[in-house]
Amino acid sequence: MSTSEEAPRPVLQRICVSCGRTYYPADDAPMCRPCTLANRASHVPLPQQTLGGRQ
């Protein structure tokens, strides 16, 4: 076995800042996936152009 730069980091459990449930963060998100998706849907207003082209 060789030591390489791209050794997988140990996945740490986090506590969701929104619902308090423990989860494994996929991408350093402070919330679990359901809360992240819910917040992205409700809190972050996306410009219509990026969603599907023309209106």
C-alpha distance matrix in Angstrom:
0.0 3.8 6.7 9.2 12.8 13.0 11.3 13.9 16.5 17.8 20.9 23.9 27.2 30.2 33.9 35.8 38.4 40.7 40.8 38.9 36.6 33.0 30.6 27.1 27.7 26.4 27.2 28.2 31.6 33.8 35.2 34.0 34.2 37.7 39.1 37.4 38.9 42.2 42.4 41.4 44.2 46.8 46.3 45.0 47.7 46.1 48.3 49.6 48.6 44.8 45.3 46.8 48.6 52.3 54.5
3.8 0.0 3.8 6.1 9.9 10.9 9.9 13.2 15.7 17.6 20.9 23.8 27.3 29.9 33.7 35.5 37.8 40.3 40.7 38.9 36.8 33.3 30.8 27.2 27.3 25.9 26.2 27.1 30.6 32.9 34.6 33.8 33.9 37.6 38.7 36.7 38.4 41.7 41.6 40.5 43.4 46.0 45.2 43.7 46.3 44.7 46.7 48.2 47.0 43.3 44.1 45.7 47.2 50.9 53.2
6.7 3.8 0.0 3.8 7.0 8.6 7.5 11.1 13.0 15.3 18.6 21.3 24.9 27.3 31.0 32.9 34.9 37.6 38.2 36.3 34.6 31.0 28.7 25.1 24.9 23.8 23.8 24.3 27.9 30.1 32.0 31.5 31.9 35.7 36.5 34.4 36.3 39.6 39.2 38.2 41.2 43.7 42.6 41.2 43.9 42.5 44.5 46.2 45.2 41.5 42.5 44.2 45.8 49.4 51.6
9.2 6.1 3.8 0.0 3.8 5.4 6.0 9.7 12.0 14.9 17.9 20.7 24.3 26.4 30.1 31.5 33.5 36.0 36.9 35.3 33.6 30.2 27.6 23.9 23.3 21.8 21.4 22.2 25.8 28.2 30.2 29.8 29.9 33.8 34.5 32.2 33.9 37.3 36.8 35.5 38.6 41.1 40.1 38.4 41.0 39.4 41.3 43.0 41.8 38.1 39.2 40.9 42.3 46.0 48.3
12.8 9.9 7.0 3.8 0.0 3.8 5.7 9.0 10.5 14.0 16.6 19.2 22.7 24.4 28.0 29.3 31.0 33.5 34.7 33.2 31.8 28.6 26.0 22.4 21.2 19.7 18.8 19.4 23.1 25.5 27.7 27.7 27.9 31.7 32.2 29.7 31.5 34.9 34.1 32.8 36.0 38.4 37.1 35.3 37.9 36.4 38.2 40.1 38.9 35.4 36.6 38.5 39.8 43.4 45.6
13.0 10.9 8.6 5.4 3.8 0.0 3.8 6.2 8.5 12.0 14.2 17.2 20.6 22.3 26.0 27.0 29.0 31.3 32.3 31.0 29.4 26.2 23.3 19.6 18.5 16.7 16.1 17.2 20.8 23.5 25.3 25.0 24.8 28.7 29.4 26.9 28.6 32.0 31.5 30.2 33.2 35.8 34.8 33.1 35.6 34.0 36.0 37.7 36.6 32.9 33.9 35.7 37.3 40.9 43.1
11.3 9.9 7.5 6.0 5.7 3.8 0.0 3.8 6.3 9.2 12.0 15.0 18.5 20.7 24.5 25.9 28.1 30.6 31.2 29.6 27.8 24.4 21.7 18.0 17.6 16.3 16.4 17.2 20.7 23.1 24.8 24.2 24.4 28.2 29.0 27.0 28.8 32.1 31.8 30.8 33.9 36.3 35.4 34.1 36.9 35.6 37.8 39.5 38.7 35.0 35.7 37.6 39.4 43.1 45.0
13.9 13.2 11.1 9.7 9.0 6.2 3.8 0.0 3.8 6.4 8.5 11.8 15.1 17.4 21.1 22.5 24.9 27.2 27.7 26.2 24.2 20.8 18.0 14.3 14.1 12.8 13.4 14.4 17.7 20.1 21.4 20.6 20.8 24.6 25.5 23.6 25.5 28.7 28.6 27.8 30.7 33.1 32.5 31.3 34.2 33.1 35.6 37.2 36.7 32.9 33.3 35.3 37.4 41.1 42.8
16.5 15.7 13.0 12.0 10.5 8.5 6.3 3.8 0.0 3.8 6.1 8.8 12.3 14.4 18.2 19.8 22.1 24.6 25.2 23.4 21.7 18.3 15.9 12.4 12.1 11.7 12.1 12.1 15.6 17.4 19.1 18.6 19.5 23.2 23.7 22.0 24.3 27.3 26.9 26.4 29.6 31.7 30.7 29.9 33.0 32.3 34.9 36.8 36.6 32.9 33.3 35.7 37.8 41.3 42.8
17.8 17.6 15.3 14.9 14.0 12.0 9.2 6.4 3.8 0.0 3.8 6.2 9.7 12.4 16.1 18.3 20.8 23.4 23.4 21.3 19.4 15.8 13.8 10.5 11.3 11.9 13.1 12.8 15.7 17.0 18.3 17.5 18.8 22.3 22.9 21.8 24.2 26.8 26.7 26.8 29.7 31.7 30.9 30.5 33.9 33.4 36.3 38.1 38.3 34.6 34.6 37.1 39.5 43.0 44.2
20.9 20.9 18.6 17.9 16.6 14.2 12.0 8.5 6.1 3.8 0.0 3.8 6.6 9.4 13.0 14.9 17.7 20.0 19.9 18.0 16.0 12.4 10.1 6.8 7.8 8.8 10.6 10.3 12.8 14.0 14.9 13.8 15.1 18.6 19.2 18.3 20.7 23.2 23.3 23.5 26.4 28.2 27.7 27.5 30.9 30.5 33.6 35.4 35.8 32.1 31.9 34.5 37.1 40.4 41.4
23.9 23.8 21.3 20.7 19.2 17.2 15.0 11.8 8.8 6.2 3.8 0.0 3.7 6.3 10.0 12.5 15.1 17.7 17.6 15.2 13.6 10.0 8.6 6.4 7.6 10.1 11.5 10.1 12.1 12.3 13.3 12.7 14.9 18.0 18.1 17.6 20.4 22.5 22.3 23.1 26.0 27.4 26.7 26.9 30.5 30.6 33.9 35.8 36.5 33.0 32.8 35.6 38.3 41.5 42.2
27.2 27.3 24.9 24.3 22.7 20.6 18.5 15.1 12.3 9.7 6.6 3.7 0.0 3.8 6.9 9.6 12.5 14.9 14.3 11.8 9.9 6.3 5.5 4.9 7.1 10.3 12.3 10.8 11.5 11.1 11.2 10.3 13.0 15.6 15.6 15.8 18.6 20.3 20.3 21.6 24.2 25.4 24.9 25.6 29.2 29.7 33.2 35.0 36.1 32.7 32.1 35.0 37.9 40.9 41.4
30.2 29.9 27.3 26.4 24.4 22.3 20.7 17.4 14.4 12.4 9.4 6.3 3.8 0.0 3.8 6.3 8.9 11.6 11.5 9.1 8.2 5.5 5.5 6.2 6.8 10.6 11.7 9.5 9.4 7.9 8.3 8.4 11.7 14.1 13.3 13.5 16.8 18.0 17.6 19.2 22.0 22.7 21.9 22.8 26.5 27.4 30.9 32.9 34.2 31.0 30.5 33.6 36.5 39.3 39.5
33.9 33.7 31.0 30.1 28.0 26.0 24.5 21.1 18.2 16.1 13.0 10.0 6.9 3.8 0.0 3.8 6.2 8.7 8.3 5.5 5.5 4.4 6.3 8.6 9.2 13.0 14.0 11.7 10.5 8.0 7.5 7.9 11.7 13.0 11.7 12.8 16.1 16.6 16.1 18.4 20.8 21.1 20.4 21.9 25.6 26.9 30.6 32.6 34.3 31.3 30.5 33.8 36.7 39.3 39.2
35.8 35.5 32.9 31.5 29.3 27.0 25.9 22.5 19.8 18.3 14.9 12.5 9.6 6.3 3.8 0.0 3.8 5.3 5.6 4.7 5.3 6.1 6.9 9.5 9.1 12.4 13.1 11.2 8.9 6.2 4.4 5.4 9.1 10.0 8.1 9.4 12.7 12.9 12.4 14.8 17.2 17.3 16.7 18.4 22.1 23.5 27.2 29.1 31.0 28.1 27.3 30.6 33.5 36.0 35.7
38.4 37.8 34.9 33.5 31.0 29.0 28.1 24.9 22.1 20.8 17.7 15.1 12.5 8.9 6.2 3.8 0.0 3.8 6.1 5.8 8.3 9.6 10.7 12.9 11.8 14.9 14.8 12.4 9.8 6.2 5.6 8.3 11.6 12.0 9.1 10.2 13.6 13.2 11.7 14.5 17.0 16.4 15.2 17.0 20.8 22.6 26.3 28.6 30.6 28.0 27.4 30.9 33.6 35.8 35.4
40.7 40.3 37.6 36.0 33.5 31.3 30.6 27.2 24.6 23.4 20.0 17.7 14.9 11.6 8.7 5.3 3.8 0.0 3.8 5.9 8.3 10.7 11.7 14.3 13.4 16.1 16.3 14.5 11.3 8.4 6.2 8.1 10.7 10.0 6.7 8.8 11.7 10.4 9.4 12.7 14.5 13.6 13.0 15.5 19.0 21.1 24.8 26.8 29.2 26.8 25.8 29.2 32.1 34.1 33.3
40.8 40.7 38.2 36.9 34.7 32.3 31.2 27.7 25.2 23.4 19.9 17.6 14.3 11.5 8.3 5.6 6.1 3.8 0.0 3.8 5.6 8.9 10.5 13.8 13.9 16.7 17.7 16.3 13.3 10.8 8.0 8.2 10.9 9.6 7.4 10.5 12.8 11.5 11.7 15.0 16.2 15.6 15.8 18.3 21.7 23.7 27.5 29.1 31.5 29.1 27.7 30.9 34.0 36.1 35.2
38.9 38.9 36.3 35.3 33.2 31.0 29.6 26.2 23.4 21.3 18.0 15.2 11.8 9.1 5.5 4.7 5.8 5.9 3.8 0.0 3.8 6.5 9.2 12.6 13.2 16.5 17.7 15.8 13.5 10.6 8.6 8.9 12.3 12.0 10.2 12.8 15.5 14.8 14.7 17.7 19.5 19.0 18.8 21.1 24.7 26.5 30.3 32.1 34.3 31.7 30.5 33.8 36.8 39.1 38.4
36.6 36.8 34.6 33.6 31.8 29.4 27.8 24.2 21.7 19.4 16.0 13.6 9.9 8.2 5.5 5.3 8.3 8.3 5.6 3.8 0.0 3.8 6.3 10.1 11.5 14.7 16.6 15.3 13.3 11.3 8.9 7.6 10.7 10.6 10.1 12.6 14.9 14.8 15.5 18.1 19.7 19.9 20.2 22.2 25.7 27.1 30.9 32.4 34.4 31.6 30.2 33.2 36.5 38.9 38.4
33.0 33.3 31.0 30.2 28.6 26.2 24.4 20.8 18.3 15.8 12.4 10.0 6.3 5.5 4.4 6.1 9.6 10.7 8.9 6.5 3.8 0.0 3.8 7.2 9.3 12.7 14.8 13.6 12.4 10.9 9.3 7.8 11.0 12.1 12.0 13.6 16.2 16.9 17.4 19.5 21.5 22.2 22.2 23.7 27.3 28.3 32.0 33.6 35.3 32.2 31.1 34.1 37.2 39.9 39.8
30.6 30.8 28.7 27.6 26.0 23.3 21.7 18.0 15.9 13.8 10.1 8.6 5.5 5.5 6.3 6.9 10.7 11.7 10.5 9.2 6.3 3.8 0.0 3.8 6.2 9.1 11.7 11.1 10.3 9.9 8.2 5.9 8.4 10.4 11.0 11.8 14.2 15.6 16.4 17.8 19.9 21.2 21.4 22.3 25.8 26.4 30.0 31.5 32.9 29.6 28.5 31.4 34.5 37.4 37.5
27.1 27.2 25.1 23.9 22.4 19.6 18.0 14.3 12.4 10.5 6.8 6.4 4.9 6.2 8.6 9.5 12.9 14.3 13.8 12.6 10.1 7.2 3.8 0.0 3.8 6.3 9.2 9.1 9.4 10.2 9.5 7.5 9.1 12.1 12.9 12.7 15.0 17.2 17.7 18.4 20.9 22.6 22.5 22.9 26.3 26.4 29.8 31.3 32.3 28.8 28.1 30.8 33.7 36.9 37.3
27.7 27.3 24.9 23.3 21.2 18.5 17.6 14.1 12.1 11.3 7.8 7.6 7.1 6.8 9.2 9.1 11.8 13.4 13.9 13.2 11.5 9.3 6.2 3.8 0.0 3.8 5.7 5.5 5.9 7.6 7.6 6.6 7.9 11.4 11.7 10.5 13.0 15.5 15.5 15.8 18.6 20.4 20.0 19.9 23.3 23.3 26.6 28.4 29.2 25.7 25.3 28.1 30.9 34.0 34.6
26.4 25.9 23.8 21.8 19.7 16.7 16.3 12.8 11.7 11.9 8.8 10.1 10.3 10.6 13.0 12.4 14.9 16.1 16.7 16.5 14.7 12.7 9.1 6.3 3.8 0.0 3.8 6.2 7.0 10.1 10.0 8.7 8.2 12.0 13.0 11.0 12.7 15.9 16.1 15.5 18.2 20.6 20.4 19.8 22.8 22.2 25.3 26.7 27.2 23.6 23.2 25.8 28.5 31.8 32.7
27.2 26.2 23.8 21.4 18.8 16.1 16.4 13.4 12.1 13.1 10.6 11.5 12.3 11.7 14.0 13.1 14.8 16.3 17.7 17.7 16.6 14.8 11.7 9.2 5.7 3.8 0.0 3.8 5.4 9.0 10.1 10.1 9.8 13.5 13.6 10.9 12.9 16.1 15.5 14.5 17.7 19.9 19.1 18.0 21.0 20.3 23.2 25.1 25.4 21.7 21.9 24.7 27.0 30.3 31.4
28.2 27.1 24.3 22.2 19.4 17.2 17.2 14.4 12.1 12.8 10.3 10.1 10.8 9.5 11.7 11.2 12.4 14.5 16.3 15.8 15.3 13.6 11.1 9.1 5.5 6.2 3.8 0.0 3.8 6.4 8.7 9.8 10.8 14.3 13.5 11.1 14.1 16.6 15.4 15.1 18.6 20.1 18.8 18.1 21.5 21.3 24.3 26.6 27.1 23.7 24.0 27.1 29.4 32.5 33.3
31.6 30.6 27.9 25.8 23.1 20.8 20.7 17.7 15.6 15.7 12.8 12.1 11.5 9.4 10.5 8.9 9.8 11.3 13.3 13.5 13.3 12.4 10.3 9.4 5.9 7.0 5.4 3.8 0.0 3.8 5.4 7.1 8.2 11.3 10.0 7.6 10.8 13.0 11.7 11.7 15.2 16.5 15.3 15.0 18.5 18.7 22.0 24.3 25.2 22.0 21.9 25.2 27.7 30.6 31.0
33.8 32.9 30.1 28.2 25.5 23.5 23.1 20.1 17.4 17.0 14.0 12.3 11.1 7.9 8.0 6.2 6.2 8.4 10.8 10.6 11.3 10.9 9.9 10.2 7.6 10.1 9.0 6.4 3.8 0.0 3.8 7.0 9.4 11.7 9.5 8.2 11.9 13.1 11.4 12.6 15.9 16.5 14.9 15.4 19.2 20.1 23.6 26.0 27.3 24.3 24.2 27.7 30.2 32.8 32.9
35.2 34.6 32.0 30.2 27.7 25.3 24.8 21.4 19.1 18.3 14.9 13.3 11.2 8.3 7.5 4.4 5.6 6.2 8.0 8.6 8.9 9.3 8.2 9.5 7.6 10.0 10.1 8.7 5.4 3.8 0.0 3.8 6.5 8.1 5.9 5.6 9.3 10.2 9.3 11.0 13.8 14.4 13.7 14.7 18.4 19.5 23.2 25.1 26.8 23.9 23.2 26.5 29.4 31.9 31.8
34.0 33.8 31.5 29.8 27.7 25.0 24.2 20.6 18.6 17.5 13.8 12.7 10.3 8.4 7.9 5.4 8.3 8.1 8.2 8.9 7.6 7.8 5.9 7.5 6.6 8.7 10.1 9.8 7.1 7.0 3.8 0.0 3.8 5.7 5.5 6.0 8.6 10.0 10.5 12.0 14.2 15.4 15.6 16.5 20.0 20.7 24.4 25.9 27.5 24.4 23.3 26.4 29.5 32.1 32.0
34.2 33.9 31.9 29.9 27.9 24.8 24.4 20.8 19.5 18.8 15.1 14.9 13.0 11.7 11.7 9.1 11.6 10.7 10.9 12.3 10.7 11.0 8.4 9.1 7.9 8.2 9.8 10.8 8.2 9.4 6.5 3.8 0.0 3.8 5.5 5.0 6.1 8.5 9.8 10.3 12.1 14.1 14.9 15.4 18.5 18.7 22.3 23.4 24.9 21.8 20.3 23.2 26.4 29.2 29.2
37.7 37.6 35.7 33.8 31.7 28.7 28.2 24.6 23.2 22.3 18.6 18.0 15.6 14.1 13.0 10.0 12.0 10.0 9.6 12.0 10.6 12.1 10.4 12.1 11.4 12.0 13.5 14.3 11.3 11.7 8.1 5.7 3.8 0.0 3.8 5.5 5.2 6.1 8.5 9.8 10.6 12.2 13.7 14.9 17.7 18.4 22.1 22.9 24.9 22.1 20.2 23.0 26.4 28.8 28.3
39.1 38.7 36.5 34.5 32.2 29.4 29.0 25.5 23.7 22.9 19.2 18.1 15.6 13.3 11.7 8.1 9.1 6.7 7.4 10.2 10.1 12.0 11.0 12.9 11.7 13.0 13.6 13.5 10.0 9.5 5.9 5.5 5.5 3.8 0.0 3.8 5.4 4.9 5.9 8.3 9.6 10.3 11.1 12.8 16.0 17.3 21.0 22.4 24.6 22.0 20.5 23.6 26.8 29.0 28.4
37.4 36.7 34.4 32.2 29.7 26.9 27.0 23.6 22.0 21.8 18.3 17.6 15.8 13.5 12.8 9.4 10.2 8.8 10.5 12.8 12.6 13.6 11.8 12.7 10.5 11.0 10.9 11.1 7.6 8.2 5.6 6.0 5.0 5.5 3.8 0.0 3.8 5.5 5.2 6.0 8.5 10.0 10.1 10.7 14.0 14.8 18.5 20.0 21.9 19.0 17.9 21.2 24.2 26.6 26.4
38.9 38.4 36.3 33.9 31.5 28.6 28.8 25.5 24.3 24.2 20.7 20.4 18.6 16.8 16.1 12.7 13.6 11.7 12.8 15.5 14.9 16.2 14.2 15.0 13.0 12.7 12.9 14.1 10.8 11.9 9.3 8.6 6.1 5.2 5.4 3.8 0.0 3.8 5.5 5.0 6.1 8.6 10.0 10.3 12.9 13.3 16.9 17.8 19.8 17.1 15.3 18.4 21.6 24.0 23.6
42.2 41.7 39.6 37.3 34.9 32.0 32.1 28.7 27.3 26.8 23.2 22.5 20.3 18.0 16.6 12.9 13.2 10.4 11.5 14.8 14.8 16.9 15.6 17.2 15.5 15.9 16.1 16.6 13.0 13.1 10.2 10.0 8.5 6.1 4.9 5.5 3.8 0.0 3.8 5.5 5.1 6.2 8.2 9.8 12.3 13.6 17.3 18.2 20.8 18.6 16.6 19.7 22.9 24.9 23.9
42.4 41.6 39.2 36.8 34.1 31.5 31.8 28.6 26.9 26.7 23.3 22.3 20.3 17.6 16.1 12.4 11.7 9.4 11.7 14.7 15.5 17.4 16.4 17.7 15.5 16.1 15.5 15.4 11.7 11.4 9.3 10.5 9.8 8.5 5.9 5.2 5.5 3.8 0.0 3.8 5.3 5.2 5.3 7.1 10.2 12.1 15.8 17.5 20.0 17.8 16.6 20.1 22.9 24.7 23.9
41.4 40.5 38.2 35.5 32.8 30.2 30.8 27.8 26.4 26.8 23.5 23.1 21.6 19.2 18.4 14.8 14.5 12.7 15.0 17.7 18.1 19.5 17.8 18.4 15.8 15.5 14.5 15.1 11.7 12.6 11.0 12.0 10.3 9.8 8.3 6.0 5.0 5.5 3.8 0.0 3.8 5.7 5.7 5.3 8.2 9.0 12.8 14.4 16.6 14.2 13.1 16.6 19.4 21.5 21.0
44.2 43.4 41.2 38.6 36.0 33.2 33.9 30.7 29.6 29.7 26.4 26.0 24.2 22.0 20.8 17.2 17.0 14.5 16.2 19.5 19.7 21.5 19.9 20.9 18.6 18.2 17.7 18.6 15.2 15.9 13.8 14.2 12.1 10.6 9.6 8.5 6.1 5.1 5.3 3.8 0.0 3.8 6.2 6.4 7.8 8.8 12.4 13.1 15.9 14.0 12.1 15.3 18.3 20.0 19.0
46.8 46.0 43.7 41.1 38.4 35.8 36.3 33.1 31.7 31.7 28.2 27.4 25.4 22.7 21.1 17.3 16.4 13.6 15.6 19.0 19.9 22.2 21.2 22.6 20.4 20.6 19.9 20.1 16.5 16.5 14.4 15.4 14.1 12.2 10.3 10.0 8.6 6.2 5.2 5.7 3.8 0.0 3.8 6.0 7.4 9.9 13.3 14.5 17.6 16.3 14.7 18.0 20.6 21.8 20.3
46.3 45.2 42.6 40.1 37.1 34.8 35.4 32.5 30.7 30.9 27.7 26.7 24.9 21.9 20.4 16.7 15.2 13.0 15.8 18.8 20.2 22.2 21.4 22.5 20.0 20.4 19.1 18.8 15.3 14.9 13.7 15.6 14.9 13.7 11.1 10.1 10.0 8.2 5.3 5.7 6.2 3.8 0.0 3.8 6.3 9.4 12.8 14.9 17.7 16.4 15.6 19.2 21.4 22.6 21.4
45.0 43.7 41.2 38.4 35.3 33.1 34.1 31.3 29.9 30.5 27.5 26.9 25.6 22.8 21.9 18.4 17.0 15.5 18.3 21.1 22.2 23.7 22.3 22.9 19.9 19.8 18.0 18.1 15.0 15.4 14.7 16.5 15.4 14.9 12.8 10.7 10.3 9.8 7.1 5.3 6.4 6.0 3.8 0.0 3.8 6.1 9.6 12.1 14.5 13.0 12.8 16.5 18.4 19.9 19.1
47.7 46.3 43.9 41.0 37.9 35.6 36.9 34.2 33.0 33.9 30.9 30.5 29.2 26.5 25.6 22.1 20.8 19.0 21.7 24.7 25.7 27.3 25.8 26.3 23.3 22.8 21.0 21.5 18.5 19.2 18.4 20.0 18.5 17.7 16.0 14.0 12.9 12.3 10.2 8.2 7.8 7.4 6.3 3.8 0.0 3.8 6.6 8.9 11.8 11.1 10.9 14.4 15.9 16.9 15.8
46.1 44.7 42.5 39.4 36.4 34.0 35.6 33.1 32.3 33.4 30.5 30.6 29.7 27.4 26.9 23.5 22.6 21.1 23.7 26.5 27.1 28.3 26.4 26.4 23.3 22.2 20.3 21.3 18.7 20.1 19.5 20.7 18.7 18.4 17.3 14.8 13.3 13.6 12.1 9.0 8.8 9.9 9.4 6.1 3.8 0.0 3.8 6.2 8.4 7.3 7.5 11.1 12.5 13.9 13.5
48.3 46.7 44.5 41.3 38.2 36.0 37.8 35.6 34.9 36.3 33.6 33.9 33.2 30.9 30.6 27.2 26.3 24.8 27.5 30.3 30.9 32.0 30.0 29.8 26.6 25.3 23.2 24.3 22.0 23.6 23.2 24.4 22.3 22.1 21.0 18.5 16.9 17.3 15.8 12.8 12.4 13.3 12.8 9.6 6.6 3.8 0.0 3.8 5.5 6.0 7.1 10.0 10.3 11.1 10.9
49.6 48.2 46.2 43.0 40.1 37.7 39.5 37.2 36.8 38.1 35.4 35.8 35.0 32.9 32.6 29.1 28.6 26.8 29.1 32.1 32.4 33.6 31.5 31.3 28.4 26.7 25.1 26.6 24.3 26.0 25.1 25.9 23.4 22.9 22.4 20.0 17.8 18.2 17.5 14.4 13.1 14.5 14.9 12.1 8.9 6.2 3.8 0.0 3.8 5.5 5.3 7.1 7.6 7.9 7.4
48.6 47.0 45.2 41.8 38.9 36.6 38.7 36.7 36.6 38.3 35.8 36.5 36.1 34.2 34.3 31.0 30.6 29.2 31.5 34.3 34.4 35.3 32.9 32.3 29.2 27.2 25.4 27.1 25.2 27.3 26.8 27.5 24.9 24.9 24.6 21.9 19.8 20.8 20.0 16.6 15.9 17.6 17.7 14.5 11.8 8.4 5.5 3.8 0.0 3.8 5.5 6.3 5.1 6.2 7.5
44.8 43.3 41.5 38.1 35.4 32.9 35.0 32.9 32.9 34.6 32.1 33.0 32.7 31.0 31.3 28.1 28.0 26.8 29.1 31.7 31.6 32.2 29.6 28.8 25.7 23.6 21.7 23.7 22.0 24.3 23.9 24.4 21.8 22.1 22.0 19.0 17.1 18.6 17.8 14.2 14.0 16.3 16.4 13.0 11.1 7.3 6.0 5.5 3.8 0.0 3.8 5.9 6.3 9.0 10.5
45.3 44.1 42.5 39.2 36.6 33.9 35.7 33.3 33.3 34.6 31.9 32.8 32.1 30.5 30.5 27.3 27.4 25.8 27.7 30.5 30.2 31.1 28.5 28.1 25.3 23.2 21.9 24.0 21.9 24.2 23.2 23.3 20.3 20.2 20.5 17.9 15.3 16.6 16.6 13.1 12.1 14.7 15.6 12.8 10.9 7.5 7.1 5.3 5.5 3.8 0.0 3.8 6.3 8.9 9.6
46.8 45.7 44.2 40.9 38.5 35.7 37.6 35.3 35.7 37.1 34.5 35.6 35.0 33.6 33.8 30.6 30.9 29.2 30.9 33.8 33.2 34.1 31.4 30.8 28.1 25.8 24.7 27.1 25.2 27.7 26.5 26.4 23.2 23.0 23.6 21.2 18.4 19.7 20.1 16.6 15.3 18.0 19.2 16.5 14.4 11.1 10.0 7.1 6.3 5.9 3.8 0.0 3.8 6.5 7.9
48.6 47.2 45.8 42.3 39.8 37.3 39.4 37.4 37.8 39.5 37.1 38.3 37.9 36.5 36.7 33.5 33.6 32.1 34.0 36.8 36.5 37.2 34.5 33.7 30.9 28.5 27.0 29.4 27.7 30.2 29.4 29.5 26.4 26.4 26.8 24.2 21.6 22.9 22.9 19.4 18.3 20.6 21.4 18.4 15.9 12.5 10.3 7.6 5.1 6.3 6.3 3.8 0.0 3.8 6.7
52.3 50.9 49.4 46.0 43.4 40.9 43.1 41.1 41.3 43.0 40.4 41.5 40.9 39.3 39.3 36.0 35.8 34.1 36.1 39.1 38.9 39.9 37.4 36.9 34.0 31.8 30.3 32.5 30.6 32.8 31.9 32.1 29.2 28.8 29.0 26.6 24.0 24.9 24.7 21.5 20.0 21.8 22.6 19.9 16.9 13.9 11.1 7.9 6.2 9.0 8.9 6.5 3.8 0.0 3.8
54.5 53.2 51.6 48.3 45.6 43.1 45.0 42.8 42.8 44.2 41.4 42.2 41.4 39.5 39.2 35.7 35.4 33.3 35.2 38.4 38.4 39.8 37.5 37.3 34.6 32.7 31.4 33.3 31.0 32.9 31.8 32.0 29.2 28.3 28.4 26.4 23.6 23.9 23.9 21.0 19.0 20.3 21.4 19.1 15.8 13.5 10.9 7.4 7.5 10.5 9.6 7.9 6.7 3.8 0.0
